[in-house]
């Protein structure tokens, strides 16, 4: 009897897993959609409860978003680019939007730390103004600008191997809800926006943010808060 053929092609090697996961696998698509539907509810509840987004919570969102998804490397779940064991693809992975790269892998961790420090400074400023007697309507323009900046800075860093836009949207939602403003952004897919025409507006605004322009995202978020 001839020996059984070994799986994986020439030399018996297994085929390389798509990185970070196979986006076309129906089971992955279904799991990610289900995960984000559940995650969106949790994020809305946490924002309404006054819980600011943190590095830990956003990592947890990412872990939840890929639950049940077959990953090329286990460190992808909640891991930033530049992390992972030596020789892993996550440790050197480059990504971005429309050919514009995110932060180099070695800079991601430091950029994320700086991001959350700056976010807290901005939120502290809004809180102080509320304590001093300002109302949410008077703060509204700065709430929108803060959420747009956070979304933009997160996609400019692009810390995760994937799901950066999704986690940026969840972050903007949380920031708005801290002040009772609900930006009706979806988790996944983007096409789940309440107004289908806003999908193109959002995509254009997110692309502009990679170039440092947050103003168009301010406009999109304002429309989504109506």
C-alpha positions, -999 to 999 in steps of 0.1 A, spaced: 0 0 0 15 34 -9 21 58 19 -6 84 26 0 118 11 9 144 38 -14 174 41 -2 209 31 14 204 -3 50 201 -12 72 188 16 42 181 38 41 217 50 8 232 61 -4 261 39 3 295 55 -27 309 74 -41 341 59 -30 370 82 -45 380 105 -74 356 97 -93 345 66 -118 373 60 -137 353 34 -144 323 55 -182 323 62 -177 311 98 -153 340 105 -177 365 89 -206 352 110 -186 351 142 -173 387 137 -207 401 130 -223 383 160 -194 394 182 -198 430 172 -236 430 177 -230 419 213 -200 442 218 -219 472 206 -245 467 233 -218 464 260 -200 495 247 -232 516 247 -239 504 283 -204 513 295 -206 547 279 -240 554 295 -224 543 328 -197 569 325 -168 545 318 -141 561 297 -124 539 271 -89 527 282 -62 507 267 -73 477 286 -110 481 276 -101 486 239 -79 455 240 -108 436 255 -131 448 228 -107 434 202 -105 401 220 -143 399 220 -145 409 184 -125 379 172 -139 353 196 -144 321 176 -123 333 147 -94 311 135 -64 334 139 -30 331 122 -13 338 156 -31 337 189 -14 370 200 -35 389 173 -65 389 197 -61 421 217 -24 424 206 -9 455 190 14 455 161 50 453 174 39 429 201 41 391 199 71 367 200 102 374 179 96 362 144 58 365 146 41 384 118 23 406 144 57 419 157 66 434 123 32 438 106 25 470 85 -10 482 77 -29 514 70 -57 529 49 -57 537 11 -19 531 9 -12 554 39 6 535 66 -2 534 103 25 539 129 56 517 124 52 485 146 80 496 170 62 529 177 26 516 182 28 509 220 42 544 227 17 561 204 -12 543 222 1 554 256 3 590 244 -32 587 228 -49 577 260 -30 603 281 -42 630 256 -77 616 255 -80 618 293 -67 654 293 -94 663 267 -122 645 287 -110 661 320 -114 695 303 -150 687 292 -158 674 327 -144 705 344 -166 727 322 -196 707 331 -187 710 368 -183 747 364 -219 750 351 -218 746 314 -245 725 297 -242 696 273 -256 717 244 -229 743 249 -203 716 251 -217 697 221 -193 710 194 -163 701 216 -178 667 224 -181 660 186 -145 673 180 -131 651 208 -148 620 194 -137 628 159 -101 634 171 -101 600 190 -114 582 160 -88 598 137 -58 593 160 -67 557 165 -69 550 128 -37 570 123 -19 547 147 -37 516 134 -25 495 164 -43 462 157 -36 439 128 -73 445 118 -105 460 132 -90 494 138 -119 513 122 -144 492 141 -127 498 175 -123 535 165 -161 537 160 -168 520 193 -145 546 210 -163 575 194 -196 560 205 -183 557 241 -170 592 242 -203 607 230 -223 587 255 -202 600 284 -221 632 277 -254 618 266 -247 622 229 -253 590 208 -233 588 176 -252 560 158 -221 543 144 -222 506 138 -195 481 149 -194 459 118 -203 462 90 -200 499 82 -230 494 59 -252 491 90 -252 529 94 -288 543 98 -284 563 66 -269 543 37 -256 575 21 -234 581 51 -213 551 45 -194 568 16 -192 600 37 -177 580 66 -152 562 43 -141 594 28 -138 611 62 -118 581 76 -95 583 46 -90 620 52 -81 614 88 -51 594 77 -39 627 62 -45 645 95 -78 661 85 -104 654 113 -130 680 102 -149 658 78 -153 632 105 -167 660 127 -194 666 100 -202 628 98 -205 624 135 -228 654 138 -250 639 111 -251 606 130 -261 623 162 -292 638 147 
